[in-house]
């Protein structure tokens, strides 16, 4: 484990610390500890508060920022991957597909209930934004001349989706079912493909988008 990771774990476990305390814990110089702390601050993981001492200069105490705390909450992703691997090992690809389908059904039913009051597309999309924000997707909505852009600036299941791409298709399936057949939902940007965000374009279905079976 890297020294910076060990420092983060120490602060998570023990609360705010000084460079001197860290130097004693990890057997390094105070200067070396300060350099690590400053690096973590530059990365947005730590912040400090200068607390007045009885004698001499104030002591600088370092603590985790919200982003720093997220480093730990995100580690459940490793467990998710382990569960996916275990399901695939025990039940094969078919078992994995069943689990994904069950999750998709649950998400759809939950979102559908939240949208029960909606009578138009705008209401559904605004509700979807709030739902996804609550789940950590940093969602937003933009209206264009030809439709809407539903944007997710963060994907809290990215690691799992990278391992099992059907999860991404499942998200798309849910959005399409929620918004109805009169609209077309297409993903134009994808975090799993290395892009900065996921973007879905939603537009009214045109006549030439309709299959013969739907006509």
Secondary structure, DSSP 8 states (H G I E B T S, - for coil): --HHHHHHHHHHHH-SB-HHHHHHHHT--HHHHHHHHHHHHHTTSEEEEEE--SSSS-EEEEEE-HHHHHHHHTTHHHHHHHHHHHHHHHHHHHHHHHHHHHHHHHHHHHHHHHTTT--SHHHHHHHHHHHHHHTT--EEEEE-SSSEEEEES--TTHHHHHH-THHHHHHHHHHHHHH-TTEEEEEEE-GGGT-SSEEEEEEE--GGGS-TTT-
